[in-house]
Amino acid sequence: MNSIGETARERRAVRFSKGIRILSKAAAAGLILFVTAPKPAEAIVGKAEEYDPFEQEALEEFQRSLTLEDRGRDKVQESLEALEKKQKEIKTAAKGKRKDSMEKEIESLKQQILKIPKRDRLLFEINGQHIYESNVERRTPHYEKGDSIFDLRPTAIVDLSGKKTDLRLELAGGKQWNIKFPVKDFWEGSERIRYRRRYFKKVHQAINSKIARHSSKTVEVNQTRVRWDSDQVHTVNLALSKKFSINNDTSLLHRQFTHENFDQDSNWQFTEAPSLFFHLTPKSRISAGYSFGASRIRSKAGDANAHEVHLGYFGAVTRKSSVSFDAAFSHQTPRSRETSRTNTYKTGVGYIWQMTPKSQMVVQLIRSLQDSTSETVSSTASTNSAPQAEKTDTHFINESLSISLNSRLTKKFTTIFTVNGAHFKSKVQKGGDKSSESQQWSLPITLTLIYYLRQWMTLTADYTFSYRRGDAKADEYRDHILKSSLRMIF
């Protein structure tokens, strides 16, 4: 018995040491790349220089499902063992009060095993937030201007779900006040329908439909700027076997400005994204997919099509840790002269480690390389000759390394500490305009405290210090952000 126990402990020690080595290698590689390279810009449907970060939520959700699966299995097993023990004891127990009490205990255990929580058909949620930002306009040091921002967002949820169908209706509103910069004030209202259903045991369908109205102030005209947004998402998943499934996501975003001064900004975006999932083991899976996106704007400046292929992996390293890998290549084809032709290569690595039942570490490393080619009209051409277009090639590199530690100190108190270092650099090829080259470093540090006052009330407070520095003096800024929020559900 001792030798068997020692062998099991040795195996656990080997798995633990492997997890530590993977974490240390990822962190070391991230530090090296953070010093030597920059931060990502993604070519997605007319937004070539907008960075789309590696989604930490997917990794956390994967780890959470594994943890809940293990915990749920353990709890059910414990309840079944206790039920079996009580059923054996009651057979030998004498009649009377003791037997009656044991029967009540057995019924209680059966209810715990088969317990289904009662569904709340009507919910109200209120989110209130106050933010003080010392440098709201990102000015250079010694020229900062601070502001206080108040934000209120109430939501009403009607749950019409049944045994096989999940159907929820949401009505939400929002209002923001800025003390020193009232031109940023806005209010909005929206309705959302969430639908999810399973057909024939293997087909899952999900629909998310949202229509919102956003009204904000503007300095261009003495009227409010009204914007209508329609966001429609449709997902279908087909499980061909226990290990293999296919998925298709379709989304359409339509944005309409009603005022004639801004109607040229009205646009729409469409995305179609089929993908494949294969479960190598019960706790690991790989995914591969392709997506097509189209973006159109009324002014035509920014019209583009985009194609992307991606490959991903999620897997459990040990019982308490998971790792993910994501790689993607995208190509943007311009549909107007003002839009650039862009190729983007992106990789992301994530590692999550449940250090203790109440403490967790998340490490992310993201790198993106982008080549962008745009056409500009030559300013050196003769006035008598026709304007000539010149091609400009620009190379972007983006990179970030983030480390997050979160711990539930008590039953009602949780703390999160996050450090995210990023480096961005743009270069032009020989003969290009060197003045357009830039390089920036940024380092935001955030400390978050979450206090669960009641089951229906949560108080959150966090502090963020952000510092950025670049080749140009105008790129430098520092910012202190104090945020407090209250969330109530009843």
GIPEUR-V796043 format. One record per residue. N is the residue number from 1. RES is the residue in three letters. PHI is phi in whole degrees, -180 to 180 (NA if undefined). PSI is psi in radians with two decimals (none if undefined). Layout:
[[N:RES:PHI:PSI] [N:RES:PHI:PSI]]
This chain:
[[1:MET:NA:-0.71] [2:ASN:-64:-0.72] [3:SER:-64:-0.64] [4:ILE:-66:-0.74] [5:GLY:-64:-0.71] [6:GLU:-66:-0.65] [7:THR:-64:-0.74] [8:ALA:-64:-0.71] [9:ARG:-66:-0.66] [10:GLU:-64:-0.70] [11:ARG:-64:-0.75] [12:ARG:-62:-0.67] [13:ALA:-66:-0.67] [14:VAL:-66:-0.78] [15:ARG:-63:-0.70] [16:PHE:-64:-0.76] [17:SER:-66:-0.61] [18:LYS:-63:-0.75] [19:GLY:-61:-0.72] [20:ILE:-64:-0.71] [21:ARG:-65:-0.72] [22:ILE:-63:-0.77] [23:LEU:-63:-0.77] [24:SER:-67:-0.66] [25:LYS:-66:-0.73] [26:ALA:-63:-0.75] [27:ALA:-66:-0.73] [28:ALA:-64:-0.78] [29:ALA:-62:-0.70] [30:GLY:-63:-0.72] [31:LEU:-65:-0.70] [32:ILE:-64:-0.81] [33:LEU:-68:-0.57] [34:PHE:-65:-0.61] [35:VAL:-77:-0.61] [36:THR:-98:-0.26] [37:ALA:-140:-2.99] [38:PRO:-117:-2.85] [39:LYS:-117:2.53] [40:PRO:-74:2.54] [41:ALA:-125:2.37] [42:GLU:-115:2.39] [43:ALA:-91:1.55] [44:ILE:-125:1.85] [45:VAL:46:1.14] [46:GLY:82:0.09] [47:LYS:-124:1.08] [48:ALA:-65:-0.48] [49:GLU:-105:0.22] [50:GLU:-94:2.21] [51:TYR:-83:2.14] [52:ASP:-102:1.81] [53:PRO:-69:2.70] [54:PHE:-62:2.22] [55:GLU:-77:1.88] [56:GLN:-70:-0.51] [57:GLU:-60:-0.64] [58:ALA:-63:-0.75] [59:LEU:-67:-0.76] [60:GLU:-65:-0.66] [61:GLU:-66:-0.68] [62:PHE:-63:-0.81] [63:GLN:-65:-0.68] [64:ARG:-65:-0.69] [65:SER:-65:-0.68] [66:LEU:-64:-0.77] [67:THR:-65:-0.80] [68:LEU:-65:-0.61] [69:GLU:-63:-0.79] [70:ASP:-66:-0.79] [71:ARG:-64:-0.75] [72:GLY:-63:-0.72] [73:ARG:-63:-0.71] [74:ASP:-65:-0.75] [75:LYS:-65:-0.76] [76:VAL:-64:-0.73] [77:GLN:-62:-0.74] [78:GLU:-63:-0.74] [79:SER:-66:-0.70] [80:LEU:-66:-0.72] [81:GLU:-64:-0.73] [82:ALA:-66:-0.67] [83:LEU:-65:-0.76] [84:GLU:-62:-0.70] [85:LYS:-65:-0.76] [86:LYS:-66:-0.64] [87:GLN:-67:-0.59] [88:LYS:-71:-0.68] [89:GLU:-68:-0.62] [90:ILE:-69:-0.42] [91:LYS:-68:-0.59] [92:THR:-96:-0.12] [93:ALA:-77:2.53] [94:ALA:-74:2.76] [95:LYS:-69:2.70] [96:GLY:132:-2.75] [97:LYS:-65:-0.66] [98:ARG:-63:-0.73] [99:LYS:-67:-0.65] [100:ASP:-64:-0.72] [101:SER:-67:-0.63] [102:MET:-68:-0.63] [103:GLU:-64:-0.67] [104:LYS:-65:-0.70] [105:GLU:-64:-0.69] [106:ILE:-65:-0.76] [107:GLU:-63:-0.66] [108:SER:-65:-0.73] [109:LEU:-65:-0.68] [110:LYS:-63:-0.69] [111:GLN:-67:-0.61] [112:GLN:-65:-0.69] [113:ILE:-70:-0.68] [114:LEU:-100:0.23] [115:LYS:-67:2.28] [116:ILE:-119:2.08] [117:PRO:-62:2.48] [118:LYS:-71:2.33] [119:ARG:-83:2.32] [120:ASP:-87:2.07] [121:ARG:-80:-0.46] [122:LEU:-133:2.15] [123:LEU:-128:2.56] [124:PHE:-124:2.31] [125:GLU:-127:2.35] [126:ILE:-128:2.19] [127:ASN:-117:2.04] [128:GLY:-116:2.46] [129:GLN:-145:2.45] [130:HIS:-125:2.31] [131:ILE:-128:2.30] [132:TYR:-114:2.15] [133:GLU:-121:2.17] [134:SER:-76:-0.34] [135:ASN:-140:1.24] [136:VAL:-68:-0.42] [137:GLU:-102:0.17] [138:ARG:56:0.82] [139:ARG:-82:2.91] [140:THR:-70:2.77] [141:PRO:-54:2.54] [142:HIS:77:-0.01] [143:TYR:-125:0.39] [144:GLU:-70:2.68] [145:LYS:-134:2.16] [146:GLY:-96:2.89] [147:ASP:-157:2.67] [148:SER:-106:2.33] [149:ILE:-124:2.26] [150:PHE:-115:2.38] [151:ASP:-137:2.29] [152:LEU:-132:2.27] [153:ARG:-138:1.70] [154:PRO:-88:2.61] [155:THR:-143:2.38] [156:ALA:-114:2.30] [157:ILE:-123:2.20] [158:VAL:-111:2.07] [159:ASP:-101:1.96] [160:LEU:-109:0.42] [161:SER:-71:2.68] [162:GLY:-122:-2.79] [163:LYS:-68:-0.68] [164:LYS:-111:-0.14] [165:THR:-125:2.34] [166:ASP:-108:1.95] [167:LEU:-133:2.10] [168:ARG:-134:2.42] [169:LEU:-114:2.35] [170:GLU:-129:2.36] [171:LEU:-121:2.12] [172:ALA:-131:2.66] [173:GLY:-135:2.90] [174:GLY:-158:2.49] [175:LYS:-144:2.33] [176:GLN:-127:2.38] [177:TRP:-119:2.32] [178:ASN:-116:2.19] [179:ILE:-70:-0.94] [180:LYS:-92:-0.30] [181:PHE:-126:1.21] [182:PRO:-63:-0.25] [183:VAL:-65:-0.31] [184:LYS:-88:-0.03] [185:ASP:-63:2.56] [186:PHE:-156:2.87] [187:TRP:-141:2.70] [188:GLU:-150:2.73] [189:GLY:-139:2.57] [190:SER:-152:2.74] [191:GLU:-127:2.52] [192:ARG:-139:2.44] [193:ILE:-120:2.18] [194:ARG:-115:2.21] [195:TYR:-134:2.35] [196:ARG:-147:2.35] [197:ARG:-154:2.63] [198:ARG:-110:2.33] [199:TYR:-118:2.38] [200:PHE:54:0.50] [201:LYS:69:-0.30] [202:LYS:-122:-0.17] [203:VAL:-112:2.16] [204:HIS:-114:2.28] [205:GLN:-122:2.41] [206:ALA:-137:2.36] [207:ILE:-129:2.31] [208:ASN:-130:1.94] [209:SER:-119:2.22] [210:LYS:-137:2.35] [211:ILE:-128:2.23] [212:ALA:-134:2.64] [213:ARG:-121:2.19] [214:HIS:-120:2.21] [215:SER:-124:2.18] [216:SER:-137:2.84] [217:LYS:-83:2.83] [218:THR:-152:2.62] [219:VAL:-91:-0.22] [220:GLU:-70:-0.77] [221:VAL:-132:2.77] [222:ASN:-86:0.84] [223:GLN:-147:2.85] [224:THR:-78:2.62] [225:ARG:-97:2.04] [226:VAL:-104:2.30] [227:ARG:-131:2.31] [228:TRP:-108:2.31] [229:ASP:-121:2.33] [230:SER:-122:2.06] [231:ASP:-123:1.94] [232:GLN:-120:2.20] [233:VAL:-130:2.29] [234:HIS:-130:2.24] [235:THR:-129:2.37] [236:VAL:-131:2.30] [237:ASN:-126:2.29] [238:LEU:-121:2.08] [239:ALA:-91:1.83] [240:LEU:-76:-0.54] [241:SER:-155:-3.07] [242:LYS:-66:-0.44] [243:LYS:-109:-0.28] [244:PHE:-126:2.32] [245:SER:-148:2.73] [246:ILE:-122:2.65] [247:ASN:-141:2.59] [248:ASN:-140:2.20] [249:ASP:-113:2.27] [250:THR:-126:2.27] [251:SER:-138:2.54] [252:LEU:-138:2.09] [253:LEU:-115:2.17] [254:HIS:-124:2.19] [255:ARG:-121:2.17] [256:GLN:-127:2.21] [257:PHE:-100:2.26] [258:THR:-85:-0.49] [259:HIS:-78:2.41] [260:GLU:-65:-0.43] [261:ASN:-70:-0.32] [262:PHE:-122:0.09] [263:ASP:-68:-0.30] [264:GLN:-71:-0.25] [265:ASP:-87:-0.09] [266:SER:-62:2.40] [267:ASN:-155:2.95] [268:TRP:-144:2.69] [269:GLN:-136:2.40] [270:PHE:-127:2.40] [271:THR:-137:2.33] [272:GLU:-124:2.17] [273:ALA:-139:1.58] [274:PRO:-80:2.61] [275:SER:-152:2.83] [276:LEU:-122:2.52] [277:PHE:-130:2.33] [278:PHE:-133:2.14] [279:HIS:-89:1.87] [280:LEU:-67:-0.79] [281:THR:-136:3.02] [282:PRO:-59:-0.34] [283:LYS:-123:0.42] [284:SER:-153:2.54] [285:ARG:-151:2.70] [286:ILE:-120:2.68] [287:SER:-138:2.60] [288:ALA:-145:2.52] [289:GLY:-162:2.98] [290:TYR:-135:2.51] [291:SER:-138:2.51] [292:PHE:-121:2.31] [293:GLY:-130:2.49] [294:ALA:-129:2.37] [295:SER:-129:2.29] [296:ARG:-135:2.42] [297:ILE:-130:2.59] [298:ARG:-62:-0.58] [299:SER:-76:-0.14] [300:LYS:72:-0.24] [301:ALA:-83:1.68] [302:GLY:129:-0.02] [303:ASP:-63:2.34] [304:ALA:-162:2.77] [305:ASN:-116:2.58] [306:ALA:-136:2.44] [307:HIS:-122:2.44] [308:GLU:-143:2.42] [309:VAL:-120:2.48] [310:HIS:-145:2.73] [311:LEU:-137:2.35] [312:GLY:-139:2.77] [313:TYR:-143:2.36] [314:PHE:-126:2.36] [315:GLY:-160:2.64] [316:ALA:-85:2.20] [317:VAL:-83:-0.88] [318:THR:-132:-3.04] [319:ARG:-67:-0.38] [320:LYS:-112:0.10] [321:SER:-143:2.65] [322:SER:-138:2.69] [323:VAL:-132:2.59] [324:SER:-136:2.64] [325:PHE:-138:2.39] [326:ASP:-138:2.25] [327:ALA:-134:2.43] [328:ALA:-149:2.58] [329:PHE:-129:2.28] [330:SER:-131:2.59] [331:HIS:-131:2.20] [332:GLN:-107:2.19] [333:THR:-106:2.11] [334:PRO:-74:2.58] [335:ARG:-115:0.12] [336:SER:-149:2.79] [337:ARG:-67:-0.49] [338:GLU:-76:-0.18] [339:THR:-100:2.46] [340:SER:-91:2.74] [341:ARG:-92:2.19] [342:THR:-135:2.41] [343:ASN:-118:2.33] [344:THR:-131:2.31] [345:TYR:-116:2.15] [346:LYS:-131:2.39] [347:THR:-130:2.57] [348:GLY:-144:2.39] [349:VAL:-126:2.32] [350:GLY:-131:2.54] [351:TYR:-138:2.26] [352:ILE:-126:2.31] [353:TRP:-131:2.09] [354:GLN:-85:1.55] [355:MET:-61:-0.80] [356:THR:-136:3.00] [357:PRO:-58:-0.33] [358:LYS:-118:-0.02] [359:SER:-128:2.47] [360:GLN:-142:2.51] [361:MET:-122:2.37] [362:VAL:-126:2.23] [363:VAL:-122:2.27] [364:GLN:-130:2.41] [365:LEU:-131:2.12] [366:ILE:-127:2.37] [367:ARG:-140:2.36] [368:SER:-140:2.32] [369:LEU:-115:2.38] [370:GLN:-139:2.28] [371:ASP:-112:2.18] [372:SER:-126:2.26] [373:THR:-119:2.15] [374:SER:-130:2.76] [375:GLU:-111:2.35] [376:THR:-130:2.64] [377:VAL:-78:2.27] [378:SER:-66:2.36] [379:SER:-93:-0.09] [380:THR:-97:-0.02] [381:ALA:-70:2.65] [382:SER:-68:2.64] [383:THR:-67:-0.42] [384:ASN:-86:-0.30] [385:SER:-95:2.80] [386:ALA:-71:2.55] [387:PRO:-62:2.45] [388:GLN:-113:2.45] [389:ALA:-90:2.37] [390:GLU:-114:2.40] [391:LYS:-90:2.39] [392:THR:-124:2.16] [393:ASP:-102:2.23] [394:THR:-127:2.44] [395:HIS:-116:2.12] [396:PHE:-109:2.47] [397:ILE:-132:2.25] [398:ASN:-128:2.52] [399:GLU:-156:2.51] [400:SER:-146:2.58] [401:LEU:-131:2.12] [402:SER:-126:2.47] [403:ILE:-129:2.23] [404:SER:-129:2.31] [405:LEU:-121:2.21] [406:ASN:-132:2.48] [407:SER:-145:2.36] [408:ARG:-93:1.71] [409:LEU:-68:-0.75] [410:THR:-134:-3.07] [411:LYS:-65:-0.46] [412:LYS:-114:0.01] [413:PHE:-131:2.17] [414:THR:-129:2.47] [415:THR:-127:2.52] [416:ILE:-133:2.30] [417:PHE:-124:2.19] [418:THR:-132:2.34] [419:VAL:-124:2.26] [420:ASN:-134:1.90] [421:GLY:-99:2.38] [422:ALA:-139:2.63] [423:HIS:-140:2.24] [424:PHE:-124:2.46] [425:LYS:-149:2.39] [426:SER:-125:2.42] [427:LYS:-135:2.61] [428:VAL:-113:2.68] [429:GLN:-74:3.01] [430:LYS:-58:2.38] [431:GLY:90:-0.14] [432:GLY:-84:3.09] [433:ASP:-81:1.82] [434:LYS:-67:-0.36] [435:SER:-69:-0.32] [436:SER:-85:-0.11] [437:GLU:-73:2.56] [438:SER:-152:2.81] [439:GLN:-150:2.33] [440:GLN:-140:2.54] [441:TRP:-121:2.44] [442:SER:-138:2.62] [443:LEU:-147:1.58] [444:PRO:-90:2.42] [445:ILE:-125:2.25] [446:THR:-129:2.36] [447:LEU:-121:2.14] [448:THR:-119:2.37] [449:LEU:-121:2.21] [450:ILE:-119:2.21] [451:TYR:-124:2.10] [452:TYR:-90:1.62] [453:LEU:-64:-0.81] [454:ARG:-140:3.05] [455:GLN:-64:-0.45] [456:TRP:-108:0.10] [457:MET:-137:2.25] [458:THR:-131:2.30] [459:LEU:-111:2.27] [460:THR:-126:2.36] [461:ALA:-136:2.34] [462:ASP:-145:2.73] [463:TYR:-127:2.35] [464:THR:-128:2.24] [465:PHE:-110:2.18] [466:SER:-126:2.33] [467:TYR:-136:2.33] [468:ARG:-131:2.48] [469:ARG:-140:2.52] [470:GLY:-143:-3.10] [471:ASP:-64:-0.65] [472:ALA:-92:2.54] [473:LYS:-62:-0.59] [474:ALA:-68:-0.30] [475:ASP:-79:-0.24] [476:GLU:-84:2.37] [477:TYR:-159:2.79] [478:ARG:-137:2.61] [479:ASP:-148:2.42] [480:HIS:-116:2.23] [481:ILE:-125:2.14] [482:LEU:-112:2.18] [483:LYS:-131:2.36] [484:SER:-135:2.39] [485:SER:-143:2.68] [486:LEU:-131:2.24] [487:ARG:-121:2.19] [488:MET:-127:2.36] [489:ILE:-128:2.17] [490:PHE:-151:none]]
